[in-house]
Amino acid sequence: MRSLRLLPVLGAAALALAACNSGSTPADSTASSEAIQPAAETTVLNVYAAASLTETFGELEKTFEAANPEVDVRFNFAGSQDLVTQLGEGADVDVLATANESTMKKAADAGQVDAQTIFVTNTLTLITTPGNPAGITGLDSSLDGAKLVICAPEVPCGKLTKTLTDKLGVTLNPVSEEQAVTDVRGKVSSGQADAGIVYKTDALAEGDAVDTVEIQGADEAVNKYPIALVSASTKKDYGQKWIDLVLSTEGQATLEEAGFTPAAK
């Protein structure tokens, strides 16, 4: 009889517990839904730039994205002639910065870029492996028998090298001609070559990985770097902000620190 009296009590307790459990489910569901928020939409800004701008544009990226957190700047650094070729083949590009005016002119003549602005200039120098074991002294007889690498003639730094050597009356006998100035840097810093002709900025960027030998008369040949919005870009507002940063006091100071000469100087 005592067992039978407990049944109603136990049944009531079970119903109460079930009611509590069923009542807690909506609260937990609401908390979970509030915790899940849709991710903020990010705009990708594609900047195609000459290989010699790798370090400086990488620094400016931090400043730009801090001021525009909704934008992800993505770079393609390569020889300027390759960048223009890729643009012509339909690559998604918003801003183009080349290492000389003639390469940018090809894009302009094809109606692929808007108005361009010269933002810096650059000159050439010699780099050697650390300690200069080959005893390179300049564009002179010290290069006889040395493994010299230069940029290919279709590359801006290669065109500038030819302009300079023609003015100086010097004939070079390189062991290789590279498609980007960064490739010349790499062959010298890795010890594959004794010396290379690069932009002054590239010599500084390599730091202790190379030694620098000044080229007498290097100022006789100067490359001017233009930057422009790509005509087909759908993000010209952000593209212009990037160009404005490059041309700003901060941008020009960053470029000058890397060895470029601001266009205004």
C-alpha positions in Angstrom: 0.0 0.0 0.0 2.8 2.5 0.8 4.4 1.7 -2.7 1.1 2.5 -4.3 0.8 5.9 -2.5 4.2 7.0 -3.9 3.2 6.7 -7.5 1.2 10.0 -7.8 4.1 11.9 -6.1 6.7 10.4 -8.4 4.6 11.1 -11.5 4.1 14.8 -10.5 7.8 15.2 -10.0 8.6 13.8 -13.4 6.1 16.1 -15.1 7.6 19.1 -13.3 11.2 18.1 -14.4 10.0 17.7 -18.0 8.4 21.1 -18.0 11.6 22.7 -16.7 13.7 21.0 -19.4 11.3 22.0 -22.2 11.2 25.6 -21.0 15.1 26.0 -21.1 15.4 25.0 -24.8 14.2 28.3 -26.4 16.5 30.4 -24.1 19.6 28.3 -25.2 18.6 28.5 -28.8 18.2 32.3 -28.6 21.7 32.7 -27.0 23.3 30.5 -29.7 21.6 32.5 -32.5 22.8 35.8 -31.0 26.4 34.5 -30.8 26.5 33.7 -34.5 26.9 37.0 -36.5 27.5 37.2 -40.3 31.1 38.0 -41.2 31.8 41.5 -42.4 32.2 41.7 -46.2 35.7 42.3 -47.4 36.7 44.2 -50.5 39.8 42.9 -52.3 42.0 45.6 -54.0 44.4 44.1 -56.5 47.5 46.1 -56.9 50.0 45.1 -59.7 53.4 46.6 -59.1 57.0 46.4 -60.3 59.1 43.9 -58.4 61.3 46.7 -57.1 58.4 48.0 -55.1 57.9 44.8 -53.1 59.3 46.0 -49.7 57.9 49.5 -49.8 54.4 48.6 -50.9 54.3 45.9 -48.3 55.0 48.5 -45.7 52.3 50.8 -47.0 49.8 48.0 -47.0 49.8 48.0 -43.2 49.0 51.7 -43.1 46.3 51.3 -45.7 44.5 48.4 -44.2 44.6 49.9 -40.7 42.7 52.9 -42.1 40.5 50.8 -44.3 39.8 47.6 -42.3 37.1 46.5 -44.8 39.8 46.3 -47.6 42.2 43.4 -48.3 45.1 44.7 -50.5 46.6 41.9 -52.6 49.7 42.4 -54.7 51.2 40.9 -57.8 54.9 41.9 -57.9 56.7 41.1 -61.2 58.5 42.6 -64.1 56.6 45.5 -65.4 56.3 44.1 -68.9 54.7 40.9 -67.4 52.2 43.0 -65.4 51.0 44.8 -68.5 50.8 41.5 -70.4 48.6 40.0 -67.7 46.4 43.1 -67.6 45.9 42.8 -71.4 44.9 39.1 -70.9 42.1 40.1 -68.6 43.6 39.9 -65.1 41.6 41.5 -62.3 43.6 44.6 -61.6 42.6 47.8 -59.8 45.9 49.7 -59.7 49.0 49.4 -61.8 52.5 50.7 -60.9 55.4 50.2 -63.3 59.1 50.8 -63.1 59.3 53.0 -66.3 57.1 55.2 -68.4 57.4 53.2 -71.7 55.8 50.1 -70.1 52.9 52.1 -68.7 52.5 53.7 -72.1 51.6 50.3 -73.6 48.8 50.0 -71.2 47.7 53.6 -71.8 47.8 53.2 -75.6 45.5 50.1 -75.2 43.1 52.2 -73.2 43.6 50.0 -70.1 44.6 52.7 -67.5 43.4 56.2 -66.5 45.6 59.2 -66.0 49.0 58.3 -64.6 51.2 60.0 -62.1 55.0 59.7 -61.6 55.6 59.0 -57.9 59.3 58.2 -57.6 62.5 57.7 -59.6 65.3 55.1 -59.3 68.9 54.6 -60.4 71.2 51.7 -60.8 74.1 50.2 -58.8 76.2 47.1 -58.7 75.9 44.4 -56.0 78.3 41.7 -55.2 78.4 38.7 -52.9 79.4 39.6 -49.3 83.0 40.7 -49.1 83.2 41.2 -52.8 85.6 38.2 -53.3 85.7 38.8 -57.1 87.1 42.3 -56.5 84.5 44.2 -58.6 85.2 47.9 -58.7 82.6 49.1 -61.2 81.6 48.8 -64.8 85.2 48.2 -65.8 87.8 45.5 -66.5 87.2 44.1 -63.0 84.1 42.4 -64.5 86.2 40.4 -66.9 85.8 36.7 -66.0 83.2 37.5 -63.3 79.8 36.0 -63.3 77.6 39.0 -63.9 73.8 38.9 -64.0 71.6 41.8 -65.3 67.9 42.3 -66.2 66.7 41.3 -69.7 66.5 44.2 -72.1 62.6 44.1 -72.2 62.5 44.6 -68.4 62.6 48.3 -67.2 65.8 47.7 -65.2 67.3 46.0 -68.3 66.4 49.0 -70.5 67.9 51.3 -68.0 71.1 49.2 -67.9 71.4 49.4 -71.7 70.8 53.2 -71.6 73.5 53.6 -69.0 76.1 51.4 -70.6 75.5 53.1 -74.0 76.1 56.5 -72.4 79.2 55.2 -70.6 80.5 53.3 -73.7 80.7 50.1 -71.8 80.0 46.6 -73.2 78.8 43.9 -70.7 79.1 40.1 -71.0 76.5 38.8 -68.5 76.1 35.1 -67.8 72.3 35.5 -67.6 69.6 38.1 -68.1 66.6 37.9 -65.7 63.0 38.8 -66.1 62.8 40.7 -62.8 65.2 42.7 -60.8 64.5 40.6 -57.8 65.8 37.6 -59.7 69.1 39.4 -60.2 69.2 40.1 -56.4 68.5 36.5 -55.6 71.2 35.1 -57.8 73.8 37.4 -56.2 72.7 37.0 -52.6 72.6 33.2 -53.0 76.1 33.1 -54.5 75.1 31.9 -57.9 76.6 35.1 -59.4 79.6 37.3 -58.5 77.8 40.6 -59.3 74.6 42.0 -60.6 73.2 45.4 -61.8 70.1 46.3 -59.8 68.2 49.4 -58.7 69.7 51.3 -55.7 66.6 50.4 -53.8 67.2 46.6 -54.4 70.7 46.9 -53.0 69.4 48.5 -49.8 66.6 45.9 -49.5 69.1 43.0 -49.6 71.0 44.5 -46.6 74.0 42.4 -45.5 73.3 39.7 -48.0 75.2 41.7 -50.6 77.8 44.4 -50.9 77.3 47.5 -53.0 79.6 49.0 -55.5 78.7 52.5 -56.8 78.5 52.9 -60.6 80.2 56.1 -61.6 77.8 58.1 -63.8 74.7 56.2 -62.7 72.7 59.4 -62.5 73.0 59.6 -66.3 70.2 57.1 -66.5 67.0 57.4 -64.4 63.8 55.4 -64.4 60.5 57.2 -63.6 57.8 55.1 -61.9 54.2 55.9 -62.9 51.1 54.7 -61.1 47.5 54.7 -62.4 44.0 53.4 -61.9 43.0 50.5 -64.2 40.1 51.7 -66.4 38.0 48.5 -65.9 38.3 48.5 -62.1 35.0 48.5 -60.2 36.8 49.7 -57.0 38.3 53.0 -58.1 37.4 54.7 -54.9 39.7 52.4 -52.9 42.2 52.4 -55.8 42.4 56.2 -55.6 42.9 55.9 -51.8 45.9 53.6 -52.4 47.4 56.1 -54.9 46.8 59.0 -52.5 48.7 57.1 -49.8 51.6 56.4 -52.2 51.7 60.2 -53.0 51.2 61.3 -49.4 54.0 62.6 -47.2 54.0 59.3 -45.3 54.1 57.3 -48.5 56.9 59.3 -50.1 58.9 59.1 -46.9 58.6 55.3 -46.9 59.8 55.2 -50.5 62.6 57.6 -49.9 63.9 55.6 -46.9 64.1 52.6 -49.2 66.3 54.5 -51.6 63.8 55.9 -54.1 63.9 59.6 -55.0 60.4 61.2 -54.6 59.2 62.6 -57.9 59.0 66.1 -56.5 62.8 66.2 -55.8 
